[in-house]
Amino acid sequence: MRSTTPDKDLTESVAEDAEQEKEQDAGDVDLAKVRDAQIGTQEAAEAEAQAAADPNKPSTRGHPNVTWFQTKDNVKGKRQLIVMESWLNSSNAKKAPFWWGSETQLYQHNKKLSSKKVRPFCPADTDDRFWADARLKGASMTMVVNDGTGDSSLKKMETYIDKEHSSDECSKGAIGFGIGKPAAMPDMKFKNGKTTTHQTVYVDMRLKPGKNSWSHVSAATKYVQNNCNPQPAGTKCMGLGLNPARNWPASLGGPKSTDMLLLNANRNWRTPTHFSWDEYADKRPKALK
């Protein structure tokens, strides 16, 4: 992982976090037993455990093994999130099972908000209290596949902005996109020395600003079951419900390998920022110049 966030920001954020925790609502209703919230917490814990066990490899060879993020505060009046993903060498999007789609998320965190309450039981202004408006209303996305000649594949890939966060805790405001059928991405098989590039995805998201000038962030990518057929993949049906006949295959590590942690929230990095998870990085974390 790489970040341009100055070290002094991290020191400041620790002090701010302590103050924010003091302001946590004392009367929060504990809804941690809500099923969806439990599943999300469990998946996050499993992803962190996997990353700690072997931080130099992706969860599976269906996951991208280089993922890069950049946020900008003001691009034509909007917040901007740029994400680039690459599948290199033994990693290939075509290794993803047909019935599974991928989602990539940048999570915004506001520790002044409750981590015990979950949507829809949050205060009415919750989604405003992040760096970018967490409703993602009016959000736009531009995606380029491979070198641009593969753009005709976008329809087959069934891409979407992920706006379904109905069971997220109040303190989290996710910004993400999905690919309903990543296995539909063409394979470039572009060789440069010892490196073979199979797929690249470039995503530019423009978002309505939230009321906060910054947010702490974390990041992850994951595979979710695609139960949208016969309709195209979309935020309202991806990952909702499980078909046992389409379980994540044991050959890809079973259900615990669907999630991949890219940036741990405990690092307290915050917007604006610039970081990446790179299987081939010589050191983690490494600051970008």
C-alpha positions in Angstrom: 0.0 0.0 0.0 1.2 3.5 -0.8 0.1 6.9 0.4 1.0 10.5 0.0 -0.7 11.4 3.3 1.9 13.3 5.4 2.9 11.6 8.6 1.9 14.7 10.6 -1.7 14.1 9.4 -1.7 10.7 11.0 -0.6 12.2 14.3 -3.3 14.8 14.1 -5.9 12.3 13.2 -5.1 10.1 16.2 -5.9 13.1 18.5 -9.0 13.9 16.5 -10.2 10.3 16.7 -9.9 10.4 20.5 -12.0 13.5 20.6 -14.5 12.1 18.2 -15.0 9.0 20.3 -15.9 11.2 23.3 -18.6 12.8 21.2 -20.2 9.4 20.3 -23.8 9.3 21.2 -24.1 7.7 24.7 -27.6 6.5 23.9 -26.7 4.5 20.8 -29.0 1.5 20.2 -26.8 -1.7 19.7 -28.0 -3.1 16.4 -24.8 -5.1 15.8 -26.8 -8.3 15.7 -28.6 -7.2 12.5 -27.8 -10.0 10.2 -26.4 -8.0 7.3 -24.2 -6.0 9.6 -22.9 -9.2 11.2 -22.0 -10.6 7.8 -20.2 -7.4 6.8 -18.2 -7.4 10.0 -17.3 -11.1 9.7 -16.2 -10.6 6.1 -14.0 -7.6 7.0 -12.4 -9.6 9.9 -11.7 -12.5 7.5 -10.2 -10.2 4.9 -7.9 -8.6 7.5 -6.8 -12.0 8.8 -6.0 -13.1 5.2 -4.1 -9.9 4.5 -2.1 -10.3 7.7 -1.3 -13.9 6.9 0.1 -13.2 3.4 0.0 -9.4 2.6 2.0 -9.9 -0.6 -0.5 -11.9 -2.5 -4.1 -11.2 -3.6 -6.9 -13.3 -2.0 -7.3 -15.3 -5.3 -5.9 -15.1 -8.8 -9.3 -13.8 -9.9 -8.7 -10.6 -7.9 -6.6 -7.7 -9.4 -3.1 -7.8 -8.0 -2.5 -4.0 -8.5 -5.1 -1.5 -7.4 -4.5 2.2 -7.2 -6.6 5.0 -5.7 -6.5 8.7 -5.8 -9.0 11.3 -4.4 -9.2 15.0 -5.3 -11.2 17.6 -3.4 -12.5 19.8 -6.2 -12.7 18.8 -9.8 -15.3 21.1 -11.5 -17.1 21.4 -8.2 -17.2 17.7 -7.5 -15.2 15.2 -5.4 -13.2 12.9 -7.7 -12.2 9.3 -7.1 -9.9 7.6 -9.6 -9.3 3.8 -9.4 -7.1 1.8 -11.6 -7.0 -2.0 -11.4 -4.7 -4.5 -13.2 -4.5 -8.2 -13.5 -0.9 -9.2 -14.2 0.9 -12.5 -14.8 -0.9 -15.3 -13.0 -3.9 -13.1 -12.0 -6.6 -12.9 -14.6 -10.2 -11.6 -14.3 -11.3 -14.6 -16.4 -10.5 -16.8 -13.5 -13.6 -15.4 -11.7 -16.5 -17.8 -11.6 -19.3 -16.9 -14.0 -21.9 -16.4 -11.3 -19.8 -13.9 -9.3 -19.2 -10.2 -9.8 -16.6 -7.9 -8.3 -17.0 -4.7 -6.3 -14.3 -2.2 -5.4 -15.0 0.1 -2.4 -13.4 3.2 -0.9 -14.9 3.4 2.6 -15.2 6.8 4.2 -15.2 6.8 8.0 -16.6 9.4 10.4 -15.9 8.5 14.0 -18.3 11.2 15.3 -21.1 8.9 14.0 -22.2 5.6 15.6 -20.6 2.3 14.6 -23.3 0.4 16.4 -26.3 1.8 14.7 -26.8 0.8 11.1 -28.8 2.2 8.2 -31.8 2.9 8.1 -31.6 3.7 11.8 -29.1 6.6 11.4 -29.8 10.3 11.9 -31.3 12.0 8.9 -28.1 14.0 8.0 -25.7 11.0 8.3 -24.9 10.7 4.6 -24.0 14.4 4.4 -21.3 14.1 7.1 -18.5 12.7 4.9 -16.0 14.0 2.4 -18.3 12.9 -0.4 -22.1 12.6 0.0 -22.6 9.0 0.9 -26.0 8.8 -0.9 -24.1 8.9 -4.2 -27.1 10.7 -5.6 -26.1 12.2 -9.0 -22.8 10.3 -9.0 -21.3 9.7 -12.4 -18.7 7.1 -13.6 -16.5 6.7 -16.6 -14.8 3.4 -17.1 -12.2 2.4 -19.6 -11.2 -1.3 -20.1 -7.7 -2.3 -21.3 -6.3 0.2 -23.7 -9.7 1.6 -24.7 -10.3 -0.7 -27.6 -12.2 -3.0 -25.2 -14.9 -0.5 -24.4 -17.4 -2.5 -26.4 -17.1 -5.1 -23.6 -18.5 -2.8 -21.0 -22.1 -3.8 -21.8 -21.1 -7.5 -21.5 -19.3 -6.8 -18.2 -22.5 -5.1 -16.7 -20.9 -2.3 -14.8 -22.7 -0.2 -12.2 -22.2 2.4 -9.4 -22.8 0.6 -6.0 -25.4 2.6 -4.2 -26.8 -0.2 -2.0 -25.5 0.4 1.5 -28.7 -0.1 3.5 -27.1 -2.2 6.3 -23.9 -0.2 6.7 -23.1 1.3 10.0 -23.8 5.0 10.4 -20.0 5.8 10.7 -19.3 4.4 7.2 -20.0 6.1 3.8 -19.0 3.8 1.0 -18.0 4.9 -2.5 -17.8 2.0 -4.9 -18.4 0.4 -8.3 -19.2 -3.1 -9.5 -18.6 -5.3 -12.5 -21.3 -7.9 -12.8 -19.4 -10.2 -15.0 -15.6 -9.6 -14.7 -14.9 -12.8 -16.6 -16.3 -11.1 -19.7 -13.3 -8.7 -19.8 -11.1 -9.5 -22.8 -7.6 -10.7 -22.2 -5.0 -8.5 -23.8 -2.1 -10.9 -23.1 0.2 -7.8 -23.5 3.8 -8.8 -22.7 6.4 -6.3 -21.5 9.6 -8.2 -20.4 8.6 -10.6 -17.7 5.2 -9.0 -17.1 2.0 -10.1 -18.9 -0.9 -7.7 -18.5 -4.3 -9.5 -18.9 -6.7 -6.7 -18.0 -6.7 -3.1 -16.8 -9.7 -1.1 -15.6 -9.6 2.7 -15.2 -12.5 4.3 -13.3 -13.2 8.0 -12.8 -16.1 8.8 -10.4 -17.5 12.3 -9.8 -19.4 12.8 -6.6 -21.4 15.5 -4.8 -19.3 17.0 -1.9 -20.3 16.1 1.6 -20.3 18.7 4.4 -17.0 17.5 5.8 -13.7 18.7 4.3 -12.1 15.3 4.8 -12.8 11.7 5.9 -10.7 8.8 7.1 -10.6 6.0 4.5 -10.1 2.3 4.0 -10.5 0.2 0.9 -11.3 -3.3 -0.2 -12.3 -5.3 -3.3 -14.6 -8.3 -3.1 -16.5 -10.8 -5.1 -20.3 -11.0 -4.6 -22.8 -13.5 -6.1 -24.6 -12.3 -9.2 -28.2 -13.2 -8.8 -29.5 -10.5 -11.1 -30.3 -12.7 -14.1 -32.1 -12.3 -16.4 -31.8 -8.5 -15.7 -28.4 -6.9 -16.0 -26.2 -6.6 -12.9 -27.0 -3.6 -10.7 -26.7 -2.2 -7.2 -30.1 -3.5 -6.1 -29.5 -7.2 -6.8 -25.8 -7.9 -6.7 -24.8 -9.8 -3.6 -28.4 -10.0 -2.3 -29.3 -13.5 -1.4 -27.2 -16.6 -2.0 -27.7 -19.6 -4.3 -26.0 -22.6 -2.8 -25.7 -24.1 -6.3 -23.4 -21.2 -7.2 -21.1 -21.2 -4.2 -17.6 -19.7 -4.4 -15.5 -22.7 -5.6 -13.2 -24.5 -3.3 -10.5 -24.3 -6.0 -10.4 -20.5 -5.3 -10.1 -20.9 -1.6 -13.7 -21.2 -0.6 -15.9 -18.5 0.9 -13.2 -16.8 3.0 -11.3 -15.8 -0.1 -13.9 -13.6 -1.7 -12.8 -10.4 0.1 -9.5 -8.6 -0.2 -8.4 -5.9 2.1 -6.5 -3.1 0.3 -6.2 -0.4 3.0 -6.8 -1.1 6.7 -9.0 1.6 8.5 -6.6 1.4 11.5 -4.0 3.3 9.4 -6.1 6.4 9.7 -5.3 7.7 6.3 -7.6 10.4 5.0 -8.7 12.4 2.0 -7.2 13.8 -0.1 -5.0 10.8 -0.6 -3.1 8.6 -3.2 -2.3 5.0 -2.4 -2.1 1.5 -3.9 -2.0 -2.2 -3.1 0.6 -3.8 -5.3 1.6 -7.4 -5.2 5.0 -6.5 -6.6 5.7 -3.5 -4.2 9.1 -3.8 -2.6 7.8 -2.5 0.7 4.5 -1.8 2.5 3.5 0.9 3.2 5.7 3.0 0.9 5.2 6.7 0.5 4.9 8.1 -3.0 7.0 11.1 -3.9 
